[in-house]
Amino acid sequence: MRILCLHGRGTSAQIFKSQTTSFRSRLNDLPITFDFIDAPYPTTPASGIDLFYDPPYYTFWPDDSPTTLQNARTWLLNHIAQNGPYDAVLGFSQGCSLAALTLLLHAHESPLTPPPFKAAIFICGGAPLPLLEELGYTITPEMRSQDTESRKKLSIQADSAAILAKGAERWGGGGDAGEVVDEEAIRGEIERCGIGKVKIGVPTVHVYGRKDPRFGAGVQLSGVCEGSIRRCFDHGGGHDIPRSSAVSERLAELVRWVLQEGRVA
């Protein structure tokens, strides 16, 4: 089994490999090869990442324009053609967006041909709203505004100063203090916006943290995937991958489930 691993913006293949060591070590009994690849564009480090990891740092796209996103998809498909096939994809943050838009566009353009992956694991991901709008989803101004604000809050809560001052306590989520975020309401909203529209049709796992400013974006991504073959897990933290034994065990269980559901394992 081969799993393609796509890191977040401002990190690297080596960094993502380190971030996932704990739960991957619990899958050693399975014949899995994790293929960690670097994105094509050098960039500055993601907020706070330089405190823990040395350069280089990469991004899959330098901006969010439709042309640039399409170029990223083409780059990924070329990589798969040259180095694949892959059974599944594992992404974090921006890596999730790239995997999601690739699967969505495949479902839209070539629904009768096999997708590039049989299963997907999304960690702290987000729904690619501009693409969803192109595919016919009704993306409201409020949804766009919330997406923009969550990105700003992530940049503030994840930066080096916040880490040094507050450590793990820096994560305050994306809402106001004490606000309860309704996961089902967020998922239901994006599902209603896309009734009858294309969805990601392979089995998926969605991992996000309630204290992550991008929590809502991760829930939205789950809403554009088929509900009968998705599983979601709130690890309770921020925009990261907790290494605790309990979280690592649960992540490993979910990887096993999605591989079996996708008939990979």
N, C-alpha and C positions, 0 to 999 in steps of 0.2 A: 504494500500500500504506500502510495506517495501523496504527501500533503504539501501543497505550496503555501509558504508562509510570507505574508505581506505586512511589513512593519508600519508604524505610524509616521506622520510627518516629523522631520527633524530628528529622526533616530537612524537605525541601520539594521541590517540583517543580524549582525553580531549582538546588537543590543536586544533585539526581539528574541533572539535565541536565549539570552540570559534571563529575560523577563518571564519566559515560559518554562524554565528548567524544572520548577517544582512540580507542576502538574504533568509535564511530559515524562518525568521520571517514574510516574505511576502507570505508564503505558508500555513499559519495557517488555512485557510479555507478548505484545503485538508486533508483527513484522512491519512497523511503520518507518518510513524514511521521511523526515521533515526537511524540506528544501527551503532554506531561508535565503532570500535574494535581496540585493540592494536596489532601491529605486534609482531611476536614471539621472536625477538632477541633484547636484550638491546644494546644500542649504544651511542655514543657521540652525543651532540646536533647538528642539522643542523646549518650551518654558521649563526650566529647572533640570533638564536632562543632563546638562554639562556638569552638574554637581556630582553625578554618579558615573557618567560614562564619557570617555574621550572621543574626539572626532575620529573618522568623518561622520557627517550626518547627511541624510538624503531626503528627498521628497518625490512623490510620484507625479506631481504637477506644480509648476511655479505659481499658477493662479487658477481660479475656478471658472474660467470662460468655457463655453460649450466646446470650442475647438480644442482647447487644451485637454479637456476631459476625454474627448474622442481620441486624441493622440495617445493618451495614457492607456486607453483601452486597446488601441492598435498595438502599442508596445507590449502590453501583457499578452495579447493573443500571439504575437510573434515569438515571445519567450516560450509560451506553451508549445507552439509548433516546433520549435527548435529543441526544447528540453523536456517536453512532456512525453506521454500524457500524465496527468495528475488525477487522483481519485477524489480529492477534496481540497478545500482552501481554508486556511486559518488566517484571520486578519485582526489587526488592532487599529482602531481609530481610522486614519486615512486609508489604511490597507483594506478595511471593511468597505469603505466607499467605493474603492476601485473594484473589489470583487463583486459588490452589489450591482454597480452600474453595468459591469460586464455580463452578469447573469440576467439582469433585466432586459438589456438590449438584445441578448441572444433569444430570450423568450419572445420578444416583440418581433424580431426580424426573421428568426429561424425556428419557430415553435415545433417543427416536425423533426428536427435533427437533435442529436444528443448534446446536452449543455457541456461547457468546458469542465465542469466539476459535478460530481454526483452528490456532494454534500458540502455544507459551509458552516464554519464556526466563526461568529462575529463577536469580538470583545471590544466593548466601549465604542461601538460603531455609530453610524448615523445614516439616515435615509438621504440620498442625493436629491434634494428637493427640486433643483432646476430641471434635472432629467425627468423626475416624476411628472412635472408640469408638462414637459414635452410629450410625455406618454399619455396625457389626458387626465391626470389627477388634478383635482381642484385644490391648489395650494393657496390658502388665504393669506392676506397681508399680515395677520396676526401670527401665523405659523412662520412666515419669513422673518418677522421681527424677533420672535422668540429664538429662532435659530441663530440669528446674528448676535443677540445678547448673550446667549449661552456660550458662544465662542469667545466673546470678550471676557466673560466671567472665568472661563477655563484658563485663559492666558494669565489672568491676575492670580487665581488660586494655585496655579501650578508653577509660578515663577520661583526663582532661587530665593528671593527675599522672603516669600511666604513659607517656603520649606524651612529656611533657617530660623524663622521666627516662631512658627507654629507646628512644624512637622506634620504628622498625619491629621492634626486638628485643623489644618488649613482648608480642608474640603468642607464647603458650606452648601454645596448643591447649586441649583440654578434658580431657586425661588427665594422668597422672603424668609427671614428667620422664623422657624416654627411652622412653616407652610407644609401641609401634607400633599405630596404629589400623587395624583390618582393615575396609576399605571394603566388601568383598563380604559379610562377616559381618553388618555393620549392615544392608545392603540386603536380604540374605536373610532376616533376622529379621522385618523389617516385611512382606516379601512373604509369608512363612509365616503371619503374623498376619492377613493379609487374603485368604487363599485363597478364591476364589469371590465376593469382595466387589467393590464398584464401584471402578474406577480412572479416572484421568484418561486419556482416550482420544485426545487430540490429540498430535501430535509435540511433544516437549519437549527443552529443553537445560537441563542442571543444572551450574552453575558454583559451586565452593566452594573453600576454601583449607584445606590440611591443618593450618595453625597456628591456625585459627579455633576458639574454644571451641564454636561451633555447627556444626562440621564434620559431626558425626554426624547432626544434624538435617537438614542439606542432603542427605546421602546417603539418609536416610529418605524425604525428599520424592521422590527419584528412584524409590524402591521402590513408590510408590503410583501410578506412571505406567506405561503400557504399555512393556515392555522392548524390543520390536521397533522402536519409533519414538522412542527417547530416546537422547541422547548426553550423556556426563558429562565434566567437565574439572576437574581439581584444579589451580588456579593457583599453589599452593604457599605462599600468603600467609595473612593473617588475615581478619578480617571486613571486607573492603573490596574495591575493584576496582582491582587493580594497573594502572598506566598504562604499563608497559614495552612496548616494541615487540613482543616475542614474545607476550606475553599478549594485547595488543590485536589482533594479527593472528589469533590463534587464536579469540578471541571473535567477530571479524567473520566468520571462516569458519563458525563454528557458527550464527551468525544466518542466514547464507546457506543453510546446510543445512536448518535448521528451516523457513524460509520456503518452500523448494522442496518439502520433504517434506509441508508442509501445503497445498501447491498454491496458495500465496500469490504467490510470485515466478514 
